[in-house]
Amino acid sequence: MTVAVERPAAPSGDDRGRRPGLITRLKSGYQKHWYAYAMIAPVVVVLAVIVLYPLVRGFYLTLTDATSLNSARTIGVNHIDATYKFIGLDNYADILWGPTAYDRFWSHFIWTIVWTAACVALHYGLGLGLALLLNQKGLRGRTAYRMMLILPWAVPTFVTVFAWRFMLADAGVVNTTLDALGMPSPAWLEDPLFQQIAAIMVNTWCGVPFMMVSLLGGLQSIDSTLYEAAEMDGANAWQQFRNVTLPGLRSVSSTVVLLGVIWTFNQFAIIFLLFGNTAPDAQILVTWAYYLGFGQTPRDYAQSATYGVLLLSLLIVFTSVYRRWLNRNDVQAAI
Amino acid sequence: MSTQTLSTSPALDPVETSVPRNAPRRGRRSRGVSVATHAVLVVASLVALFPIGWLVFLSLGPGKDDYLHPSRILDTATLSNYSFVLEHTNFLKWLGNTLIVSLGTTVIGVLVAATSGYAVSRMRFPGYKKFMWVLLITQMFPIAVLMVPMYVILSDLRLIDTYAALILVYLTTAVPYCAWLMKGYFDTIPVEIDEAGRVDGLSPFGTFFRLILPLARPGLAVAGFYTMITAWSEVAFATTFMLDDQKYTLAVGLQSFVSQHDAQRQYMAATAVLIAIPISAVFYLVQKNLVTGLTAGGTKG
């Protein structure tokens, strides 16, 4: 049992001399690393059973015409076998450039991009602003402010969305206030454009605390002597921010932005709970796919899964590009 | 450039005067900046608090349309909605279900995330890079592609309508992120501690459980909190996998109020407040650790 704690990728002894046979290598690899494998085994097993297998099956579904009408199901005591058949890539072709593809896919695609970009920008911008304010030296009441500002994160999303529905309702408090101030009071939950604005608003409200707390931690980890040096050099506040704060936050930022993009892109709960099925124009791809697979009859499993696979590929492409871009700029992200 | 200004030589002065007059100085910010800071923070705090405060306020109103006439509530405020929800609905049953599911997920999830986080932090085993990549990609899986096949698997395993099904599913969402987070946290703990443990004759697992885990408490708190809130507030899977209304979690239960009591929003508001209280309490218990725990994962690659 030659397990040792190794920090960097230590050159293994196997590389010297003749390369041993496969079995030997597996065996020595197992002896050397068995407890690393034992430690990750639970995660690997669970992910393989509950994620990998469904993913493979889900991918297979995209190549068929499965709906709730032709899938295997049990009605009372009768078991009906699945009758759906393999149709190759027709689902993908249909979604991407079939008739009315714009209404079914591209409009949701564009809205998803807008939604993700707007939400992540707002999350990050507001989060960074608040973190900078909270991080000032000698700020009074910092703890109290922080406690209040992270409240949106502490309360479950479905509760806050529910509260927002009350507030955004036709004669709810938001519109009453706008009315009183002499401003127009839009139909937040009905008008397509304002549905989108409302969705972004609610998601921003929910997502800022995570960014704020992460960035606050990042700010606190910046060495304070760097600021002192910058001040010595006569850097003004803006220059200090540009040249000390931002570079110091780079690795935190690159991680939280990536997570933010992934989470916002797949943000299901907010739009689903805010509008239910009443807002075809405000559905991002995830909620739209859920609607196809579960919100309508007959349920279109194949198309829904196809949307899912398209979504996943988009995210993987984005992440690879992002990672390459980070590496080129020499940023150590936690990926 | 810095050599000239290192000491308090006269060379510093021209630079000093070129700095805008209102530039905030560390330690002695001008009054205006301070007022502006507090103004912004107060407004932001109000925005953060208002929806929740409003919900609490509305939950005191006895009528179902009181949310449209908030001024009415001031005179008629009552806790009757709460007693109704507690006595005449399945709330307590759902609360029990939610507790079982979220505590189960938290305990298993944190343990599993900590071991795998430790493994990737300390050991460079073959497949290490791939494993990290898988953890990241798992977070990208849209529910739409997984829902149907997961349902099929869980019903094959006869797990539909059981707590185990939800716990398993939530583990797959929470553990990848937590393992990532824990890896970052373990990276900040010096390797020398492990080595000292090994020298003293502890087994690898002994080192992990007796030396490292106690040191990683802030990281564990954050991971535990993240897992718990994931399980507590998840809606889509719970709606699909829990069909029996005796097995609903609170997230599903709240939805069922819509059809059950059609427009009786006052009960929904009261229920929502009751749901938010326990998890927010947990949140404030761990919030001291949030800053350190979260960022360790971000700053150290």
Interface residues (C-beta under 8 A of the other chain):
Chain A: V3 A4 V5 E6 R7 P8 A9 A10 G29 K32 H33 Y35 A36 Y37 M39 I40 P42 V43 V44 V46 L47 V49 I50 V51 Y53 P54 L55 R57 G58 F59 L61 G129 L130 L133 L134 Q136 K137 G138 L139 R140 G141 Y145 R146 M147 M148 L149 I150 L151 P152 W153 A154 V155 P156 T157 F158 V159 T160 F162 A163 W164 F166 M167 A169 A171 G172 V173 W205 P209 V213 S214 L216 G217 G218 Q220 S221 Y227 A229 E231 M232 D233 G234 N236 A237 S251 V252 T255 V256 L259 I262 W263 F265 N266 F268 A269 F272 L273 L285 V286 A289 Y290 L292 G293 F294 Y301 S304 A305 Y307 G308 V309 L311 L312 L315 I316 T319 Q332 A333 A334 I335
Chain B: M1 S2 T5 L6 L12 V15 E16 S18 V19 P20 A23 P24 R25 R26 G27 R29 T37 H38 V40 L41 A44 S45 V47 A48 L49 P51 I52 W54 L55 L58 Y67 L68 P70 V112 A113 T115 S116 Y118 A119 V120 R122 M123 R124 F125 P126 F131 M132 W133 V134 L135 L136 I137 T138 Q139 M140 F141 P142 I143 A144 V145 L146 M147 V148 P149 M150 V152 I153 L168 V169 L171 T172 V175 P176 Y177 A179 W180 K183 G184 V191 D194 E195 R198 P204 F205 T207 F208 I229 W232 S233 E234 V235 A236 T240 A251 L254 R265 M268 A269 A272 V273 I275 A276 I279 S280 F283 Y284 Q287 L290 V291 T292 L294 T295 A296 G297 G298 T299 K300 G301
